[in-house]
Amino acid sequence: MKVYLDCPIFDSPTSAWGNALGEIELGFVPTAGQFADIPHGLPELTDLGFPSPMLVDRVHRDGDRIIILLSGVVVADRASAARIGKLFEQKLGFDVTEY
């Protein structure tokens, strides 16, 4: 099932770097508080600290669209956050916004 993922990206526990939003195929629609395996197939994301599974913060239904807000990924620095954003954009086709 195709869903939209909304994934905040933090470059420290208290600083948001940006956000990635895009469509991905999931086997089921998780509920808030559940962990969801995000099938990205990119070992580089894992190496940069992207956790899998990820905690689902909220699920929003807008007509036929399902938007899953993830709790976000926290990495060590801005360079790692930027690299994760670039991978989401280039490899997964997500829209990425740097704050």
N, C-alpha and C positions, 0 to 999 in steps of 0.2 A: 504494500500500500504506500502510495506517495504521500509524504507529509513535508511540511516546511519546518526546518529547524532554525531556531533563533538562539545563537550561541554568543554570549558575552565573552570577551577575551580581556584578561587582566594581566598587567605587567608587574604587579605586586599584590599582596592581599588587600591593599587599600586604594589601588589606582587602576581605573579602567583604561585599557588601551583602545578598545574598539568593539566591534560587533560583526558577526558573520551570519547571514541569512540566506538560506537556500533550500532547495527541494532534494529529498533523498528517499530512498526506498527502505521501509521498515516492515518487518514481518507482522507487527502488531502495534496498536496505538497504546503507549504507556499512559498511566495516570500520574498526577502530581504525587511526588514522594517516592515513586518507583525509580529504579535504575534501568537505563536503556543502553544496550550495546549499539554504538553508532558505527555502522560498517563503512569505514572510509577507505580501507585498503592501503593506507599510506603509513609505512613504518616511520617515516620522518616525523609525523605528528606525534606518535608515541615517544620517539626519542626526545622531542622538545617538551614533553610533559603533558601532552593531551591525554586525559584519562579515558579509559573505557572499561567498564560501562560508566555512563554519566548520569548524575541525578537530574530528574525532571522536576523543574520548579512549577510550571503551569502548563495546561493544555487548553487551547482556545479553538473553538470551532466557529468558522465564519462561512456559512453556507456549506459548500462541498470541501472547502479548505480546512485542513487541520494544521494548526501552528503549535509546535512544541517549544516552549521556552526552557532551555537547559540552565542549570545553575551556573554554568560558565567554567572556563578553564583559567587557572592561575599559574603563570610561569615566572621565572626568576627575573626577567628584565625586558626592556622594550624591544630589543633585537629579537628575542625569542618570540614575543607576541607578534611582531611584524612578520616574522617568518611563518608563523601559524596562519596569520591572515592571508599571506601570499599563497600558501598551499591551498587554503580553502577556495581562494579566488581562481587560481590557475588550474588546479587539479580536479576540484569538485564543482566549479562553475558557480560558487556562491557569490552574492554581493557582499562586499566587505567595506565597512565604514570605520575609518580611524578617527577617534575623537581628538 
